[in-house]
């Protein structure tokens, strides 16, 4: 199993964070098997692009809410890590209360 659970929505409240605010959060390693996805589908182009971070963040965005880690952005990075047989990846984690 790659992820803890596959979801298709964001069950947490809207946090309103923009790219600049996410960039202020220091990244750290998270285990793939602790993540709950917020998307069921993946754009294969995003997965296969050599430099898929040209317009985005180098790190995935994860929201910690009610004890669960939700993968908000970076599903392609997480799958790429899993395909490389890694159990962790670096992500920015926003804790919502």
HUGI-V950651 format. One record per backbone hydrogen bond with DSSP energy under -1.0 kcal/mol. CO is the residue of the C=O (numbers start at 0). NH is the residue of the N-H. If there is no record, write none. Layout:
CO;NH + CO;NH
This chain:
4;36 + 17;21 + 18;22 + 21;24 + 27;90 + 29;88 + 30;33 + 31;34 + 34;3 + 34;4 + 35;70 + 42;46 + 43;47 + 44;48 + 59;91 + 60;71 + 60;72 + 61;93 + 62;69 + 63;95 + 64;67 + 67;64 + 68;35 + 69;62 + 69;71 + 70;37 + 72;60 + 73;77 + 74;78 + 75;79 + 76;80 + 77;81 + 78;82 + 79;83 + 80;85 + 81;84 + 86;31 + 88;29 + 89;59 + 90;27 + 91;61 + 93;63
